[in-house]
C-alpha cells in the first residue's frame, strides 16, 4: 500500500474509530479512484513571479456580458504579466453573505456564468477556489432534506438540546450560536456559527466528510490549483470545549492534504483562520502534513498601524519572528480582502491602546467596526470595515493625491517585499474608495469594500492620467513587474530584518541559491529620512539610481537595492 494511503487510513481511524473507519475508507477509496483519472496532471509551485488577485466572480461588470467573462477581460487587459493566480471568491449559487452561504457546491451561479467561463480564465491564470465547508445554506438540498426528516440527512447537521451549556464556545460574532428550525421531527435547535442562514455541517458524521471530499476533488477536476479552507478553525465541535482549533479539525485538514497527494498532487491548501498569530500558524502542522500556506492575518493591521504612526518598529520586530516549519510552507501576504481587517490577530503584538487607536481612525476615516461577544458578556472590536486606501489616508485631509497614493503603494510594497506569496484584493489593485451606498443598501458593514465595478467606468478612470485609479494601478504594475524579475523575492528565499531609523522598514532578501541579494528600504513616514548604509549597493532596481554611503529616502519611497550576496 502506498504510504499516502496508509496515512489516509490512519487519519480516518483516528476520526471515526475502527469499524466505522473501515466502512468510510471503502467509500473513500471508491471516490479517490473515480477522480484520479479525471484530474489533469500538472506541476504547480510558487516562485518570485507569483502574485494572487483576490476577486469575486462579479467584481467587474459590463451590460449584456456574463460577469466571469468581464472578469477575464479585466485580467487580460490589466492583469497579464502581473497576476499569475486568481482567487475567485465563492462563485456558486448562494442565499446570503455574498456567496459564503452556498446552496450547491458543484454548480456555478448562473448569474455569473458557467464552468466554461471558469475554464477560460484558467487558460491564462492558475486558479484558487473557495471551499466553504464549516456551513452550508439553509436553502441547500442537503438542509431541506434534513428539514423533511429524510434518514440519510438526519445526522448531517448539529442539533443541540435547549439546556446544553455552550458557555465555553468561542464566538467570532455577536450573534446567537443556535437557531431554531421547524422540521418533520418537530422544532430543532441547530448550530449556526455565523448566521441563521449558514447551518454548520456535522463532521462527526463520516458521510459529511465524504460529501466534502467529493466537492474538493470536483474542484481539482475543474482546474483548481489551490483551495482556500474558509473559517476552517470552527469545523469540529465538542460540547464543553471552545470548539475552535480542535485536534480533529487539524486532522481533517491533514486528511485533505493526503487526499490531494494521492489524487491531485499539484494541489495546494491554504487555511483561513482569522485568529491570533500563534494559533493561525498552527495550521502549518509540521511543515509537511497540513496547510501549504496560511493567511498572514497580522500583516494588515500592523501595516496600517505602521503607516498611521510613521514608525516601523513594531512591524519590524514582528516580521523578525516570522518563520515557517518547512520548505513546502509559506505565508500568504495580503493587506486587504473581501472581509474587514481583523484586529484579533494583532492582539498581543499591538497594545489595547494601539488597537483602540486603529478603531478610532477607522471611524474617523468613514469606516465601520465589527464586534464580537466575549465570555464575560462584553463586546470587543473584531474587524475594521473600510477600503484600505481610505483607512491608510484620511479621506477628508487636505493632502495631495500623489502623497496618498505613495503612502498606499508603500503598504503594498511591504507585502510584496517580505517572504511569502503576495496577494492583492481587486479593490486595492485599482485604488477603490469607501462604498457607502453598499452599506446603506444592504445594512452589511463589509459591503463598504465590496463594490461591484463597471469595467468601462473603471477603465476610463485608469486611462485618465492623474486619477487615483490611474496612479495606483500604474505604480503597482511597475513594482510587480520588477519584483517578478528578482529571484531574491522567491518565497523560500532567506529573510533578515534590519534596524535603521524607526521610520524605515528594512529587510534583506536573498535567493534560495544565494546568488542574488536585495536590500529593501521603505520609508513609512511623511518626511525624508537620511541613512548611512554599511554595505555598498550597486543600484536601486526600481529607479536605476546608484546608492551608497549616506542616502536620503523620500516620504513613502521604496528602494530595492541590489548588491553582492554575503560571503
C-alpha positions as CSV (number, residue, x, y, z in Angstrom):
1,X,0.0,0.0,0.0
2,X,1.4,3.5,-0.9
3,X,2.5,5.5,2.1
4,X,-0.1,8.2,1.4
5,X,-2.9,5.7,1.5
6,X,-1.6,4.4,4.8
7,X,-1.7,8.0,6.2
8,X,-5.3,8.3,5.0
9,X,-6.2,5.1,6.7
10,X,-4.7,6.2,10.0
11,X,-6.4,9.6,9.9
12,X,-9.8,8.1,9.2
13,X,-9.5,5.6,12.1
14,X,-8.4,8.5,14.4
15,X,-11.5,10.4,13.5
16,X,-14.1,7.6,13.4
17,X,-12.7,4.5,15.0
18,X,-12.1,1.0,13.6
19,X,-15.5,-0.3,12.4
20,X,-16.9,3.0,11.1
21,X,-13.5,3.9,9.8
22,X,-13.3,0.8,7.7
23,X,-16.6,1.4,6.1
24,X,-15.6,5.1,5.5
25,X,-12.3,4.0,3.9
26,X,-14.0,1.7,1.5
27,X,-16.3,4.5,0.3
28,X,-13.4,7.0,0.1
29,X,-11.3,4.5,-1.9
30,X,-14.0,4.3,-4.5
31,X,-14.2,8.1,-4.6
32,X,-10.4,8.5,-5.0
33,X,-10.2,6.0,-7.8
34,X,-13.1,7.6,-9.6
35,X,-11.5,11.1,-9.6
36,X,-7.8,10.2,-10.0
37,X,-8.1,9.6,-13.8
38,X,-10.3,12.7,-14.3
39,X,-7.9,15.2,-12.8
40,X,-5.4,16.7,-15.2
41,X,-1.8,16.1,-14.1
42,X,0.2,19.3,-13.8
43,X,3.0,21.0,-11.9
44,X,2.3,23.9,-9.6
45,X,4.8,25.6,-7.3
46,X,5.5,29.1,-6.2
47,X,8.3,31.5,-7.2
48,X,9.0,35.2,-7.2
49,X,6.8,35.5,-10.3
50,X,3.6,34.7,-8.4
51,X,1.1,37.3,-7.4
52,X,-2.5,36.4,-6.4
53,X,-5.5,38.6,-7.3
54,X,-8.4,38.2,-4.8
55,X,-11.8,38.8,-6.5
56,X,-15.4,38.0,-6.7
57,X,-16.8,36.4,-9.9
58,X,-18.8,39.6,-10.4
59,X,-16.3,42.2,-9.2
60,X,-16.2,43.7,-12.7
61,X,-19.4,44.0,-14.7
62,X,-20.5,45.1,-18.2
63,X,-24.0,45.3,-19.6
64,X,-25.1,42.2,-21.5
65,X,-22.0,40.2,-20.5
66,X,-21.6,37.4,-18.0
67,X,-19.5,38.7,-15.1
68,X,-17.0,35.9,-15.3
69,X,-16.3,36.9,-18.9
70,X,-16.0,40.5,-17.8
71,X,-13.5,39.5,-15.1
72,X,-11.5,37.6,-17.7
73,X,-11.4,40.8,-19.9
74,X,-10.2,42.8,-17.0
75,X,-7.5,40.2,-16.3
76,X,-6.4,40.1,-20.0
77,X,-6.3,43.9,-20.2
78,X,-4.7,44.7,-16.8
79,X,-3.6,41.5,-15.1
80,X,-1.3,39.9,-17.6
81,X,2.4,40.0,-16.6
82,X,1.5,40.9,-13.0
83,X,-1.1,38.4,-11.8
84,X,-0.4,34.7,-12.0
85,X,-3.1,33.2,-9.8
86,X,-6.7,34.3,-9.5
87,X,-8.6,33.6,-6.3
88,X,-12.2,33.7,-7.2
89,X,-14.3,34.0,-4.1
90,X,-17.4,31.7,-3.9
91,X,-19.0,31.6,-7.3
92,X,-21.6,29.1,-6.5
93,X,-25.4,29.6,-6.1
94,X,-25.9,31.1,-2.7
95,X,-28.5,32.6,-0.4
96,X,-26.6,35.2,1.6
97,X,-23.3,36.6,2.8
98,X,-22.0,37.5,-0.8
99,X,-21.5,33.8,-1.7
100,X,-20.5,32.3,1.6
101,X,-23.8,30.7,2.2
102,X,-23.5,28.0,-0.5
103,X,-26.6,26.3,-1.9
104,X,-24.8,24.0,-4.3
105,X,-21.1,23.4,-4.2
106,X,-20.9,21.9,-7.6
107,X,-22.7,24.5,-9.7
108,X,-21.6,27.9,-11.0
109,X,-24.1,30.6,-10.1
110,X,-25.8,31.1,-13.5
111,X,-25.9,34.9,-12.9
112,X,-22.1,34.8,-13.0
113,X,-21.5,32.3,-15.9
114,X,-20.6,28.7,-16.3
115,X,-17.8,26.2,-15.7
116,X,-16.7,27.0,-19.2
117,X,-16.1,30.6,-18.2
118,X,-14.0,29.4,-15.2
119,X,-12.0,27.3,-17.6
120,X,-11.4,30.2,-19.9
121,X,-9.9,32.2,-17.0
122,X,-7.8,29.1,-16.2
123,X,-6.2,29.2,-19.6
124,X,-4.3,32.4,-18.7
125,X,-4.0,32.1,-14.9
126,X,-3.8,29.5,-12.2
127,X,-7.0,29.2,-10.1
128,X,-7.9,29.2,-6.4
129,X,-11.4,28.1,-5.4
130,X,-13.1,28.7,-2.1
131,X,-14.2,25.7,0.0
132,X,-16.9,27.0,2.4
133,X,-17.4,23.8,4.4
134,X,-17.9,24.9,8.0
135,X,-21.5,25.5,7.0
136,X,-24.0,25.3,4.1
137,X,-27.0,27.4,3.1
138,X,-30.4,26.8,4.7
139,X,-31.7,26.6,1.1
140,X,-29.4,23.8,0.2
141,X,-30.7,20.5,-1.0
142,X,-29.0,18.8,2.0
143,X,-30.6,21.0,4.6
144,X,-34.0,20.9,3.0
145,X,-33.8,17.1,3.2
146,X,-32.8,17.3,6.8
147,X,-35.9,19.5,7.4
148,X,-38.0,16.9,5.7
149,X,-36.7,14.2,8.0
150,X,-35.0,12.0,5.4
151,X,-33.0,9.4,7.2
152,X,-29.8,10.0,5.2
153,X,-29.6,13.6,6.3
154,X,-30.7,13.4,10.0
155,X,-27.2,13.5,11.2
156,X,-25.8,15.9,8.6
157,X,-26.1,18.9,10.9
158,X,-25.6,19.6,14.6
159,X,-28.7,19.6,16.8
160,X,-28.4,20.8,20.4
161,X,-30.7,20.3,23.4
162,X,-32.1,23.6,24.8
163,X,-30.4,23.3,28.2
164,X,-26.9,22.4,26.9
165,X,-24.1,24.5,28.4
166,X,-22.3,26.2,25.5
167,X,-20.6,28.9,27.5
168,X,-17.1,27.7,26.6
169,X,-17.7,28.0,22.8
170,X,-15.6,30.8,21.2
171,X,-17.8,33.3,19.4
172,X,-16.4,35.1,16.3
173,X,-19.6,37.1,16.0
174,X,-22.0,39.0,18.3
175,X,-24.9,36.7,17.1
176,X,-26.8,33.8,18.6
177,X,-24.9,30.4,18.3
178,X,-28.1,28.4,17.8
179,X,-31.1,28.8,15.5
180,X,-34.4,27.2,15.9
181,X,-36.0,25.4,12.8
182,X,-39.2,23.6,12.4
183,X,-38.6,20.1,11.0
184,X,-40.6,17.0,10.3
185,X,-39.5,15.7,13.7
186,X,-40.6,19.0,15.4
187,X,-38.6,22.0,16.5
188,X,-34.8,21.7,16.5
189,X,-32.0,23.9,17.7
190,X,-29.2,23.9,15.2
191,X,-25.6,25.1,15.4
192,X,-25.1,28.2,13.3
193,X,-21.7,29.7,14.0
194,X,-22.0,32.7,11.6
195,X,-25.7,33.3,10.8
196,X,-29.2,31.8,10.8
197,X,-28.8,31.1,7.1
198,X,-25.4,29.3,7.5
199,X,-26.0,25.9,9.0
200,X,-22.9,24.2,10.4
201,X,-22.1,20.7,8.9
202,X,-21.6,17.8,11.3
203,X,-18.2,16.3,10.5
204,X,-18.7,13.7,13.2
205,X,-20.8,12.0,10.5
206,X,-18.3,10.4,8.1
207,X,-20.9,10.8,5.3
208,X,-20.4,14.6,5.6
209,X,-16.6,14.2,5.3
210,X,-17.1,12.1,2.1
211,X,-19.6,14.6,0.8
212,X,-17.0,17.4,1.2
213,X,-14.1,15.3,-0.2
214,X,-16.2,14.8,-3.3
215,X,-16.5,18.5,-3.6
216,X,-12.7,19.0,-3.2
217,X,-12.0,16.5,-5.9
218,X,-14.6,18.1,-8.2
219,X,-12.7,21.4,-7.9
220,X,-9.4,19.8,-8.8
221,X,-11.1,18.2,-11.8
222,X,-12.3,21.7,-12.8
223,X,-8.8,23.1,-12.9
224,X,-8.2,24.5,-9.5
225,X,-4.5,24.5,-8.3
226,X,-5.4,25.8,-4.8
227,X,-8.3,25.6,-2.4
228,X,-9.0,28.0,0.4
229,X,-10.5,26.4,3.5
230,X,-12.8,29.1,4.7
231,X,-13.4,29.5,8.5
232,X,-11.8,26.1,8.9
233,X,-10.9,26.6,12.6
234,X,-14.5,26.0,13.6
235,X,-15.0,22.8,11.7
236,X,-15.3,20.2,14.5
237,X,-17.5,20.7,17.6
238,X,-17.2,19.1,21.0
239,X,-19.6,20.2,23.7
240,X,-17.6,21.6,26.7
241,X,-14.7,22.9,24.6
242,X,-14.1,26.2,22.8
243,X,-14.9,24.4,19.5
244,X,-12.1,26.2,17.8
245,X,-8.8,24.6,16.6
246,X,-9.8,21.2,17.9
247,X,-7.3,18.3,17.2
248,X,-10.0,16.7,15.0
249,X,-10.1,19.9,12.8
250,X,-6.3,19.7,12.2
251,X,-6.7,16.0,11.5
252,X,-9.3,16.8,8.8
253,X,-7.1,19.4,7.1
254,X,-4.2,16.8,7.1
255,X,-6.6,14.3,5.6
256,X,-7.5,16.7,2.8
257,X,-3.8,17.1,2.1
258,X,-3.3,13.4,1.9
259,X,-6.3,13.1,-0.4
260,X,-4.7,15.6,-2.8
261,X,-1.3,14.0,-2.5
262,X,-2.9,10.8,-3.9
263,X,-5.4,12.1,-6.5
264,X,-4.1,15.6,-7.4
265,X,-0.5,16.1,-6.2
266,X,-0.2,19.6,-7.6
267,X,-3.0,21.0,-5.3
268,X,-2.1,23.4,-2.6
269,X,-4.1,24.1,0.6
270,X,-4.4,27.5,2.3
271,X,-6.2,27.8,5.6
272,X,-8.2,30.9,6.5
273,X,-8.2,31.3,10.3
274,X,-8.7,34.9,11.5
275,X,-7.2,34.4,14.9
276,X,-4.1,35.4,16.9
277,X,-0.9,34.7,15.1
278,X,0.3,31.8,17.2
279,X,-3.0,29.9,16.6
280,X,-3.0,30.8,13.0
281,X,0.3,29.3,12.2
282,X,-0.6,26.0,13.9
283,X,-2.2,25.1,10.6
284,X,1.2,24.7,9.0
285,X,1.4,21.4,11.1
286,X,4.9,20.1,11.0
287,X,5.6,21.7,7.7
288,X,4.9,18.6,5.6
289,X,1.5,17.4,6.7
290,X,-1.1,20.2,6.8
291,X,-1.6,23.5,5.0
292,X,0.9,24.7,2.4
293,X,0.0,28.4,3.1
294,X,-1.7,30.3,5.9
295,X,-3.0,33.8,5.7
296,X,-0.6,36.3,7.4
297,X,-3.5,37.8,9.3
298,X,-1.5,40.1,11.5
299,X,0.1,41.8,8.5
300,X,-2.9,44.1,7.5
301,X,-3.5,45.8,10.9
302,X,0.3,46.1,11.5
303,X,0.8,47.6,8.1
304,X,-1.9,50.2,8.7
305,X,-0.6,51.0,12.2
306,X,2.9,51.4,10.8
307,X,1.7,53.9,8.1
308,X,-0.5,55.8,10.6
309,X,2.4,56.3,13.0
310,X,5.2,56.6,10.6
311,X,7.1,54.1,12.7
312,X,8.1,50.7,11.5
313,X,9.4,49.4,14.9
314,X,6.5,47.1,15.8
315,X,6.3,45.8,12.2
316,X,10.0,45.1,12.1
317,X,10.0,43.3,15.4
318,X,7.1,41.1,14.3
319,X,8.5,40.3,10.8
320,X,11.7,39.2,12.6
321,X,9.7,36.4,14.3
322,X,8.1,35.1,11.1
323,X,9.2,31.5,10.4
324,X,7.7,28.6,8.6
325,X,8.3,25.0,9.6
326,X,9.5,23.7,6.2
327,X,10.4,24.4,2.6
328,X,6.9,23.4,1.5
329,X,5.2,26.1,3.5
330,X,4.9,29.9,3.2
331,X,2.9,32.9,4.3
332,X,0.1,34.4,2.2
333,X,0.9,38.1,2.5
334,X,-2.1,40.3,2.0
335,X,-3.2,43.7,3.2
336,X,-6.9,43.7,2.3
337,X,-9.6,41.2,1.3
338,X,-13.4,40.8,1.0
339,X,-13.6,40.7,4.7
340,X,-12.7,43.5,7.1
341,X,-9.2,43.9,8.5
342,X,-9.2,41.7,11.6
343,X,-7.8,43.1,14.8
344,X,-7.8,39.8,16.7
345,X,-4.6,38.6,15.0
346,X,-2.8,41.8,16.2
347,X,-3.7,41.3,19.9
348,X,-0.5,40.6,21.8
349,X,1.5,42.4,19.1
350,X,-0.2,45.8,19.4
351,X,-1.4,47.0,22.8
352,X,-5.0,47.5,23.6
353,X,-4.5,51.3,23.3
354,X,-2.9,50.9,19.9
355,X,-5.8,48.7,18.7
356,X,-8.2,51.2,20.1
357,X,-6.4,53.9,18.0
358,X,-6.9,51.8,14.9
359,X,-10.6,51.6,15.7
360,X,-10.9,55.4,16.2
361,X,-9.0,56.1,12.9
362,X,-11.3,53.7,11.1
363,X,-14.4,55.5,12.3
364,X,-12.8,58.9,11.7
365,X,-12.0,57.9,8.1
366,X,-15.6,56.9,7.4
367,X,-15.4,53.2,8.1
368,X,-17.4,50.8,10.3
369,X,-16.3,48.4,13.0
370,X,-17.5,44.9,13.6
371,X,-17.7,43.5,17.2
372,X,-17.6,40.0,18.7
373,X,-19.0,38.7,22.0
374,X,-16.6,37.9,24.9
375,X,-17.1,35.2,27.6
376,X,-18.0,37.9,30.2
377,X,-20.8,39.2,28.0
378,X,-18.9,42.3,26.8
379,X,-18.0,43.1,23.2
380,X,-14.7,43.9,21.6
381,X,-13.7,45.1,18.2
382,X,-13.3,42.2,15.8
383,X,-12.7,43.8,12.4
384,X,-12.3,47.1,10.6
385,X,-14.7,47.6,7.6
386,X,-13.3,50.2,5.3
387,X,-11.4,50.5,2.0
388,X,-7.7,50.1,2.6
389,X,-7.0,53.3,0.6
390,X,-9.2,55.4,2.9
391,X,-8.0,53.7,6.1
392,X,-4.4,54.5,5.3
393,X,-5.1,58.1,4.3
394,X,-7.8,60.3,5.8
395,X,-10.3,61.0,3.0
396,X,-11.0,64.4,4.5
397,X,-7.4,65.5,4.8
398,X,-6.2,68.4,2.6
399,X,-3.3,66.4,1.2
400,X,-2.0,65.9,-2.4
401,X,-3.4,62.8,-4.2
402,X,0.1,61.8,-5.1
403,X,1.1,61.6,-1.5
404,X,-1.9,59.5,-0.6
405,X,-1.1,57.2,-3.5
406,X,2.5,56.9,-2.5
407,X,1.5,56.0,1.1
408,X,-0.9,53.4,-0.2
409,X,1.6,51.9,-2.6
410,X,4.1,51.7,0.3
411,X,1.6,49.5,2.1
412,X,1.5,47.1,-0.9
413,X,5.3,47.2,-1.1
414,X,5.6,45.8,2.4
415,X,3.5,42.7,1.4
416,X,5.5,42.4,-1.8
417,X,8.8,42.5,-0.1
418,X,8.6,40.1,2.8
419,X,8.9,36.3,2.5
420,X,5.8,34.6,1.2
421,X,3.3,34.7,-1.6
422,X,1.7,38.2,-2.1
423,X,-2.0,38.7,-2.7
424,X,-3.8,41.8,-3.8
425,X,-7.5,42.5,-3.4
426,X,-9.2,43.7,-6.5
427,X,-10.3,47.0,-4.8
428,X,-6.7,47.6,-3.8
429,X,-5.3,47.0,-7.3
430,X,-7.5,49.8,-8.7
431,X,-7.4,52.1,-5.7
432,X,-11.1,51.9,-4.7
433,X,-12.6,54.1,-2.0
434,X,-15.3,53.6,0.6
435,X,-18.6,52.4,-0.9
436,X,-21.1,53.9,1.4
437,X,-24.0,53.1,-0.9
438,X,-23.4,49.4,-0.4
439,X,-23.6,49.7,3.4
440,X,-26.8,51.7,3.2
441,X,-28.4,49.3,0.7
442,X,-27.5,46.1,2.4
443,X,-27.1,47.0,6.1
444,X,-23.8,45.0,6.0
445,X,-20.6,46.8,7.1
446,X,-18.4,44.6,4.8
447,X,-20.2,46.0,1.8
448,X,-18.1,49.2,2.1
449,X,-15.2,47.3,0.5
450,X,-17.1,45.1,-1.9
451,X,-18.3,47.4,-4.6
452,X,-19.1,45.8,-8.0
453,X,-17.2,47.9,-10.6
454,X,-18.4,48.8,-14.0
455,X,-15.5,47.8,-16.2
456,X,-15.9,50.7,-18.7
457,X,-16.1,53.3,-16.0
458,X,-13.1,51.8,-14.2
459,X,-11.1,51.6,-17.5
460,X,-11.9,55.3,-18.2
461,X,-10.5,56.3,-14.8
462,X,-7.5,54.0,-15.2
463,X,-6.7,55.7,-18.5
464,X,-7.2,59.2,-17.2
465,X,-3.8,60.5,-16.1
466,X,-3.5,61.7,-12.5
467,X,-6.6,59.9,-11.1
468,X,-6.2,57.7,-8.1
469,X,-7.0,54.6,-10.1
470,X,-4.5,55.5,-12.8
471,X,-1.7,56.3,-10.3
472,X,-2.3,53.2,-8.1
473,X,-2.5,50.7,-10.9
474,X,0.4,52.1,-12.9
475,X,2.7,52.2,-9.8
476,X,1.7,48.7,-8.6
477,X,2.1,47.3,-12.1
478,X,5.7,48.8,-12.3
479,X,6.5,47.5,-8.9
480,X,5.2,43.9,-9.5
481,X,6.8,43.6,-12.9
482,X,10.2,44.4,-11.4
483,X,9.6,42.0,-8.5
484,X,8.9,39.2,-10.9
485,X,12.4,39.5,-12.3
486,X,14.1,39.4,-8.9
487,X,14.9,35.9,-7.7
488,X,15.7,37.2,-4.2
489,X,11.9,37.5,-3.7
490,X,11.4,33.8,-4.1
491,X,9.0,32.7,-1.2
492,X,11.7,30.3,0.1
493,X,14.4,32.9,-0.1
494,X,16.2,34.0,3.1
495,X,15.0,37.0,5.0
496,X,16.7,39.2,7.6
497,X,15.1,42.2,9.1
498,X,17.5,45.1,9.6
499,X,17.4,48.0,12.1
500,X,17.5,51.5,10.7
501,X,15.7,54.7,11.6
502,X,12.3,53.8,13.1
503,X,10.7,55.5,10.0
504,X,12.3,52.9,7.7
505,X,11.2,49.3,7.2
506,X,14.3,47.4,6.2
507,X,14.7,43.8,5.2
508,X,17.4,41.9,3.4
509,X,16.2,39.2,1.0
510,X,18.4,36.5,-0.6
511,X,17.5,34.0,-3.3
512,X,17.4,30.3,-2.3
513,X,20.5,29.6,-4.3
514,X,22.4,32.5,-2.6
515,X,23.2,34.2,-6.0
516,X,21.1,37.3,-5.6
517,X,20.7,39.7,-2.6
518,X,18.4,42.7,-2.2
519,X,18.2,45.3,0.5
520,X,14.6,46.6,0.8
521,X,14.1,50.0,2.3
522,X,10.6,51.5,2.7
523,X,10.1,55.0,4.2
524,X,6.8,54.6,6.1
525,X,6.7,58.2,7.1
526,X,5.7,61.5,5.5
527,X,9.2,63.1,5.9
528,X,12.6,62.4,4.3
529,X,15.0,60.1,6.1
530,X,18.8,60.0,5.8
531,X,20.5,56.7,6.3
532,X,24.1,55.6,6.2
533,X,24.4,52.2,4.5
534,X,27.1,49.9,5.8
535,X,27.4,47.9,2.5
536,X,27.9,49.5,-0.9
537,X,24.9,48.9,-3.1
538,X,25.1,49.0,-6.9
539,X,21.8,50.4,-7.8
540,X,18.1,50.7,-6.9
541,X,16.4,48.2,-9.2
542,X,13.2,50.4,-9.2
543,X,14.6,53.8,-10.1
544,X,18.0,52.8,-11.6
545,X,19.9,55.3,-9.4
546,X,23.1,54.3,-7.7
547,X,23.0,54.4,-3.9
548,X,26.0,54.1,-1.5
549,X,27.0,55.5,1.9
550,X,24.7,58.3,3.1
551,X,21.4,58.3,1.2
552,X,18.1,60.1,1.7
553,X,14.8,58.3,1.2
554,X,11.9,60.5,0.3
555,X,8.5,60.2,2.1
556,X,7.0,56.7,1.3
557,X,9.8,55.9,-1.1
558,X,10.5,52.3,-1.9
559,X,14.1,51.1,-2.6
560,X,15.0,47.6,-3.7
561,X,18.8,47.8,-3.7
562,X,20.7,45.0,-5.5
563,X,24.1,44.1,-4.0
564,X,26.5,41.2,-3.8
565,X,25.4,38.4,-1.6
566,X,27.0,38.0,1.8
567,X,30.0,35.7,1.8
